[in-house]
Amino acid sequence: MFGIKRVAIVAVLGLAVAGGFAVSSAYASKAKEVHELTAALDAKAVQVERLVLQLDEQHAVVEQLNALARATEQVTVSHFEDVKRELVSVAKVETELIEVMANDDAIKDWAAVLLPGDVKRVFDDSTRETRHSSIS
């Protein structure tokens, strides 16, 4: 009949085949898991690329805003310097007027005279246009 050797060989072959199926099944399971993790990693890589592009766009916007702020600052500083120069000039003129009014007798008499209301109104009306146009 079947000899012990044959039974042992068949048993060993059976165990080897069963073990091979188990190893093959475990390998297939791990291969599927690796495939799923690779797909997830690829999706994350795409997400990272999108975020990097968004970050680059935001960085460009920030650089543009910084450039605009620097330009605005330069214009403001220039305007401030112009205003300071004008204020110094006005202060000089006012000082000269005060000195002339204080030291010149003919001017003292003239400067002390009050203007009539109608003359003052005409003067104010004529200078109002000039003041408004120079402001805007």
Kinemage of the C-alpha trace (Angstrom):
@kinemage 1
@onewidth
@group {chain A} dominant
@subgroup {mainchain}
@vectorlist {calphas} color= white
{ca met a 1} P 0.000 0.000 0.000
{ca phe a 2} L 1.238 3.308 0.754
{ca gly a 3} L 4.477 3.215 2.472
{ca ile a 4} L 5.318 5.395 5.348
{ca lys a 5} L 7.786 7.147 3.159
{ca arg a 6} L 5.138 7.956 0.618
{ca val a 7} L 2.759 9.233 3.253
{ca ala a 8} L 5.497 11.328 4.772
{ca ile a 9} L 6.432 12.735 1.363
{ca val a 10} L 2.800 13.500 0.553
{ca ala a 11} L 2.365 15.113 3.965
{ca val a 12} L 5.473 17.206 3.512
{ca leu a 13} L 4.360 18.188 0.031
{ca gly a 14} L 0.901 19.032 1.379
{ca leu a 15} L 2.382 21.163 4.132
{ca ala a 16} L 4.689 22.870 1.649
{ca val a 17} L 1.813 23.636 -0.712
{ca ala a 18} L -0.360 24.896 2.182
{ca gly a 19} L 2.544 26.980 3.482
{ca gly a 20} L 3.150 28.318 -0.019
{ca phe a 21} L -0.491 29.371 -0.285
{ca ala a 22} L -0.246 31.043 3.120
{ca val a 23} L 2.963 32.841 2.131
{ca ser a 24} L 1.454 33.728 -1.236
{ca ser a 25} L -1.691 35.054 0.457
{ca ala a 26} L 0.368 37.089 2.955
{ca tyr a 27} L 2.506 38.428 0.094
{ca ala a 28} L -0.603 39.429 -1.871
{ca ser a 29} L -1.999 41.162 1.211
{ca lys a 30} L 1.242 43.068 1.782
{ca ala a 31} L 1.511 43.925 -1.923
{ca lys a 32} L -2.023 45.344 -1.817
{ca glu a 33} L -1.168 47.343 1.330
{ca val a 34} L 1.999 48.703 -0.329
{ca his a 35} L -0.027 49.669 -3.417
{ca glu a 36} L -2.627 51.492 -1.276
{ca leu a 37} L 0.083 53.315 0.706
{ca thr a 38} L 1.850 54.302 -2.515
{ca ala a 39} L -1.404 55.697 -3.913
{ca ala a 40} L -1.997 57.636 -0.670
{ca leu a 41} L 1.561 58.959 -0.802
{ca asp a 42} L 1.083 60.085 -4.414
{ca ala a 43} L -2.126 61.904 -3.430
{ca lys a 44} L -0.292 63.640 -0.580
{ca ala a 45} L 2.534 64.614 -2.956
{ca val a 46} L -0.027 66.252 -5.267
{ca gln a 47} L -1.495 68.082 -2.258
{ca val a 48} L 1.967 69.281 -1.233
{ca glu a 49} L 2.634 70.554 -4.778
{ca arg a 50} L -0.636 72.508 -4.735
{ca leu a 51} L 0.175 73.993 -1.347
{ca val a 52} L 3.673 74.954 -2.509
{ca leu a 53} L 2.158 76.716 -5.549
{ca gln a 54} L -0.305 78.552 -3.297
{ca leu a 55} L 2.539 79.525 -0.993
{ca asp a 56} L 4.551 80.836 -3.938
{ca glu a 57} L 1.549 82.873 -5.118
{ca gln a 58} L 1.046 84.301 -1.627
{ca his a 59} L 4.751 85.103 -1.409
{ca ala a 60} L 4.513 87.000 -4.710
{ca val a 61} L 1.503 88.963 -3.401
{ca val a 62} L 3.382 89.807 -0.199
{ca glu a 63} L 6.372 90.995 -2.237
{ca gln a 64} L 4.075 93.207 -4.332
{ca leu a 65} L 2.510 94.646 -1.179
{ca asn a 66} L 5.947 95.288 0.300
{ca ala a 67} L 7.016 97.077 -2.885
{ca leu a 68} L 3.833 99.161 -2.795
{ca ala a 69} L 4.438 99.999 0.870
{ca arg a 70} L 8.017 101.078 0.099
{ca ala a 71} L 6.822 103.263 -2.789
{ca thr a 72} L 4.114 104.788 -0.603
{ca glu a 73} L 6.655 105.440 2.115
{ca gln a 74} L 8.962 107.194 -0.360
{ca val a 75} L 6.123 109.387 -1.617
{ca thr a 76} L 5.069 110.173 1.947
{ca val a 77} L 8.613 111.047 3.018
{ca ser a 78} L 9.062 113.243 -0.053
{ca his a 79} L 5.754 114.994 0.625
{ca phe a 80} L 6.654 115.456 4.288
{ca glu a 81} L 9.986 117.013 3.301
{ca asp a 82} L 8.183 119.360 0.900
{ca val a 83} L 5.743 120.366 3.640
{ca lys a 84} L 8.610 120.979 6.075
{ca arg a 85} L 10.383 123.176 3.516
{ca glu a 86} L 7.187 125.145 2.920
{ca leu a 87} L 6.607 125.584 6.651
{ca val a 88} L 10.158 126.865 7.085
{ca ser a 89} L 9.602 129.257 4.182
{ca val a 90} L 6.312 130.484 5.660
{ca ala a 91} L 7.950 130.927 9.068
{ca lys a 92} L 10.732 132.994 7.439
{ca val a 93} L 8.216 135.219 5.696
{ca glu a 94} L 6.194 135.644 8.896
{ca thr a 95} L 9.365 136.515 10.827
{ca glu a 96} L 10.365 139.064 8.176
{ca leu a 97} L 6.879 140.589 8.239
{ca ile a 98} L 6.941 140.852 12.016
{ca glu a 99} L 10.380 142.479 11.914
{ca val a 100} L 9.296 144.953 9.236
{ca met a 101} L 6.075 145.761 11.079
{ca ala a 102} L 7.961 146.216 14.346
{ca asn a 103} L 10.843 148.310 12.978
{ca asp a 104} L 9.391 150.467 10.179
{ca asp a 105} L 7.384 153.437 11.469
{ca ala a 106} L 5.444 153.899 8.214
{ca ile a 107} L 4.418 150.265 8.262
{ca lys a 108} L 3.506 150.409 11.965
{ca asp a 109} L 0.932 153.075 11.251
{ca trp a 110} L -0.396 151.290 8.194
{ca ala a 111} L -0.489 147.827 9.879
{ca ala a 112} L -2.372 149.215 12.862
{ca val a 113} L -5.285 150.470 10.721
{ca leu a 114} L -8.261 148.143 10.834
{ca leu a 115} L -9.765 147.268 7.479
{ca pro a 116} L -13.387 148.173 6.923
{ca gly a 117} L -15.710 145.193 6.919
{ca asp a 118} L -16.518 145.492 3.192
{ca val a 119} L -12.827 145.579 2.235
{ca lys a 120} L -12.090 142.598 4.489
{ca arg a 121} L -15.004 140.665 2.958
{ca val a 122} L -13.788 141.388 -0.596
{ca phe a 123} L -10.268 140.331 0.378
{ca asp a 124} L -11.549 137.128 2.010
{ca asp a 125} L -13.750 136.325 -1.004
{ca ser a 126} L -10.913 136.861 -3.459
{ca thr a 127} L -8.440 134.757 -1.501
{ca arg a 128} L -10.924 131.981 -0.702
{ca glu a 129} L -10.767 130.699 -4.319
{ca thr a 130} L -6.990 130.657 -4.214
{ca arg a 131} L -6.907 128.810 -0.898
{ca his a 132} L -9.374 126.133 -2.040
{ca ser a 133} L -7.654 125.534 -5.359
{ca ser a 134} L -4.229 125.248 -3.714
{ca ile a 135} L -5.565 122.736 -1.180
{ca ser a 136} L -6.953 120.342 -3.754
